[in-house]
Every structure is written in C-alpha cells, then in structure tokens.
C-alpha cells in the first residue's frame, strides 16, 4: 500500500494517488470524509501487476479519515499519516493530512 501526494501550485489542492495491493480482488475504491464515504466517487483501477491505483483531489491544509473498500471489506492503509478511532465503525480509520 502506498500514498503519493502532489501539491498544485496554482490551486489549494493536493492530488493524492492511492495504491493498494489486492491481487485476488475484483473491485477496490478509496472512501473517506473527503468524498462522503462514497465508493462510486473514487474507484481504483486494477493494474496488470494486481494492485489497484487511483488519484483523488483533496483540499490542501486538511485532514481526513479514510479506508480502502476492497470487495466489500474495509481495509486501513499501512502507510497512513495516522489513525483515528471511529465509534460508528467500531474501529480505527486511516488518516491523511495534506
């Protein structure tokens, strides 16, 4: 799993590329407070090597909770900026700060 951040000079936006290894999976998405936990707004594309990858524009100078949704199962990012307890989910969510 990996996260790559690219800050734009012309706008207060950060292009965040999410990559998750899931060779056996059919579908993957990144969901979080930056997209109202909507899997349809941030699907990840399956690559030939079996990983999934996608880029999301996130407003700069913000912090968000997120998870990967892989074949209906929520998975945390191992390289997240941190983790936050979420009572609704009954577990920790990954954190990203841009």
KESENU-812142 format. One record per residue (C-alpha): residue in one letter; x, y, z. Coordinates in pm, whole numbers, always signed. Each point is the difference from the previous one (the first is absolute). Layout:
<recs>
  r      c1      c2      c3
  a       X       Y       Z
...
</recs>
This chain:
<recs>
  r      c1      c2      c3
  x      +0      +0      +0
  x    +121    +348     -70
  x    -103    +364     -10
  x    +159    +264    -223
  x     -81    +370     +50
  x     +46    +266    -268
  x     -86    +357     +96
  x    -114    +234    -277
  x    +158    +345     -16
  x    -297    +157    -179
  x    -277    -124    +234
  x     -35     -97    +368
  x     -34    -365    -104
  x    +209    -308     +61
  x     -16    -286    -251
  x     +21    -314    +212
  x     +76    -329    -173
  x    -108    -308    +193
  x    +146    -342     -84
  x    -107    -323    +167
  x    +114    -355     -71
  x    -300    -231     -37
  x     +81    -260    -266
  x    -300    -221     +77
  x    -250    +288     +17
  x    -247     +98    -270
  x     -84    +353    +119
  x    +166    +266    +212
  x     -71    +360     +93
  x    +125    +257    +245
  x    -269    +148    +224
  x     +22    +265    +266
  x    -116    +329    +137
  x    +140    +172    -314
  x    -263    -175    -217
  x    -277     -66    +254
  x     +99    -371     +14
  x    -136     -48    -353
  x    +175    -289    -178
  x    -139    +105    -339
  x    +179    +336     +17
  x    +350    -151     +37
  x     +29    -343    -161
  x    +352    -136     -40
  x    +114    -151    -330
  x    +148    -348      +0
  x    +351     -13    -147
  x    +170    -291    -177
  x    +211     -72    +312
  x    -318     -62    +202
  x      +5    +322    +200
  x    -266    +271     -15
  x     +82    +368     -53
  x    -187    +329     -19
  x     +40    +372     +59
  x    -228    +224    +206
  x     +12    +379     +26
  x      -8    +107    +365
  x     -12    +355    +130
  x    +339    +107    +136
  x     +54     +67    +373
  x    -261    -255    +107
  x      -4    -337    +175
  x    -237    -284     -81
  x     -93    -350    +116
  x      -7    -267    -271
  x     +13    -371     -81
  x     +27    -220    -304
  x    -311    -194     -97
  x    +122    -325    -155
  x    -272    -240    -118
  x    -232    +135    +270
  x    +257     -15    +284
  x    +145    +311    +163
  x    +381      +2     +25
  x    +233    +256    +161
  x    +306    +147    -171
  x    +322    -125    +163
  x    +186    +318    -101
  x    -268    +244    +121
  x     +98    +327    +169
  x    -174    -132    +312
  x    -309    -177    +128
  x    -317    +122    +171
  x    -258    -194    +199
  x    -345      +7    -153
  x    -292     -96    +227
  x    -235     -53    -296
  x    +234    -257    -158
  x    +111    -143    +333
  x    +365     +19    -106
  x    +276    +221    -128
  x      +0    +186    -329
  x    +311    +106    -189
  x     +85    +372      +3
  x    +142    +211    -282
  x    +123    +354     +50
  x     +66    +220    -302
</recs>
